[in-house]
């Protein structure tokens, strides 16, 4: 799996240390809105995980000895 540098927004803990330490973020499965989001009118946007992204991301997170 290719890993590329990319500026990201959001509230990740990686945002606190990225400029001091090389940081990998975004290692969870792909999808949209993985954290609950409520719209101003009280409605909720659907959340989902791309099932095909689970195994490749698990491999990327696995230690290699």
CORKA-V126132 format. One record per residue. N is the residue number from 1. SS is DSSP state (A for helix, B for strand, O for the rest). NEAR is the number of other ideal C-beta (glycine too) atoms within 10 Angstrom. D_FIRST is the distance of its C-alpha to the first C-alpha in Angstrom with 1 decimal. Layout:
n=N ss=SS near=NEAR d_first=D_FIRST
n=N ss=SS near=NEAR d_first=D_FIRST
This chain:
n=1 ss=O near=6 d_first=0.0
n=2 ss=O near=3 d_first=3.8
n=3 ss=O near=9 d_first=6.5
n=4 ss=O near=4 d_first=9.9
n=5 ss=O near=5 d_first=13.4
n=6 ss=O near=7 d_first=15.1
n=7 ss=O near=5 d_first=18.6
n=8 ss=O near=10 d_first=19.0
n=9 ss=O near=6 d_first=22.2
n=10 ss=O near=9 d_first=23.4
n=11 ss=O near=8 d_first=24.7
n=12 ss=O near=13 d_first=21.9
n=13 ss=A near=9 d_first=23.2
n=14 ss=A near=15 d_first=20.7
n=15 ss=A near=13 d_first=23.0
n=16 ss=A near=11 d_first=25.7
n=17 ss=O near=12 d_first=24.1
n=18 ss=O near=15 d_first=21.5
n=19 ss=O near=7 d_first=24.1
n=20 ss=O near=7 d_first=25.1
n=21 ss=O near=8 d_first=22.0
n=22 ss=O near=7 d_first=18.4
n=23 ss=O near=13 d_first=16.9
n=24 ss=O near=10 d_first=13.6
n=25 ss=O near=14 d_first=14.4
n=26 ss=O near=12 d_first=13.2
n=27 ss=O near=11 d_first=11.5
n=28 ss=O near=13 d_first=13.6
n=29 ss=O near=15 d_first=13.2
n=30 ss=O near=15 d_first=13.5
n=31 ss=B near=13 d_first=17.0
n=32 ss=B near=11 d_first=20.1
n=33 ss=O near=11 d_first=22.6
n=34 ss=O near=12 d_first=21.4
n=35 ss=O near=7 d_first=24.5
n=36 ss=O near=8 d_first=27.9
n=37 ss=O near=12 d_first=29.4
n=38 ss=B near=9 d_first=33.0
n=39 ss=O near=8 d_first=34.4
n=40 ss=O near=5 d_first=37.7
n=41 ss=O near=5 d_first=39.6
n=42 ss=O near=6 d_first=38.4
n=43 ss=O near=8 d_first=36.1
n=44 ss=B near=10 d_first=32.6
n=45 ss=O near=10 d_first=29.6
n=46 ss=O near=7 d_first=27.6
n=47 ss=O near=12 d_first=24.5
n=48 ss=B near=10 d_first=21.8
n=49 ss=B near=13 d_first=18.4
n=50 ss=O near=11 d_first=16.0
n=51 ss=O near=10 d_first=16.3
n=52 ss=O near=9 d_first=13.3
n=53 ss=A near=13 d_first=11.0
n=54 ss=A near=14 d_first=12.7
n=55 ss=A near=10 d_first=11.3
n=56 ss=A near=12 d_first=7.5
n=57 ss=A near=16 d_first=8.7
n=58 ss=A near=12 d_first=11.3
n=59 ss=A near=10 d_first=9.2
n=60 ss=A near=11 d_first=7.6
n=61 ss=A near=10 d_first=11.3
n=62 ss=O near=8 d_first=12.8
n=63 ss=O near=4 d_first=14.8
n=64 ss=O near=4 d_first=14.4
n=65 ss=O near=3 d_first=18.0
